[in-house]
Amino acid sequence: MAPIPQAFFARPAPDVARDLIGATLLVDGVGGLVTETEAYDHEDPASHSYAGRTARNASMFGPPGHAYVYRSYGLHWCLNLVCGTEPAGSAVLIRALEPVAGIEAMRQRRGTAVPRLLCGGPGRLSQALGVTGALDGCPVDRPPFLVLAREREVPVVSGPRIGITRGTETPWRFGLRGSAFLSRRFG
């Protein structure tokens, strides 16, 4: 598997979100196979960038191929990968992974040994990978990140995004068909 170059992210968010399914995401050697993503862009009422640039969402307006990390409801860190063209205001939320590397570290961070619960949901995923606000704005083509291209085409399903109140009809949630490692099954 080859590292994904920053140029991969210089495309529309839905394309990047779909093409990340089956890729490998590691943070300090801990992570796994991307099984679920959601796309957001500046014209999307559900996006943090919809109302424009703020101190909280500034990383979304930075160069593609960087992390946008924010707190959800003040509780959980969420990892997004910035995409589009500068200043885009677009990003892909990493919703779920199939754990592959650093599983013991994930178990300790999450306090569970149930594989499906380690990275099933953006908050769980960030906790398992040790993602915090300190990674906001960091390039994902350099340590501690490693994003590797998928080795082959994989079956991808799509549907409406979840956990939002606006833009719910937009089918920009993508998942690995048949995976047991999703935050929620596709309808």
Secondary structure, DSSP 8 states (H G I E B T S, - for coil): --B--GGGGSS-HHHHHHHHTT-EEEETTEEEEEEEEEEE-TT-TTSTTTT---TTTGGGGS-SSBEEEEEETTTEEEEEEEESSSS--EEEEEEEEEEEE-HHHHHHHHT---HHHHSBSHHHHHHHHT--GGGTT-BTTSTTEEEE--SS---EEEE---S-SSSTT---EEEETT-S--SS---
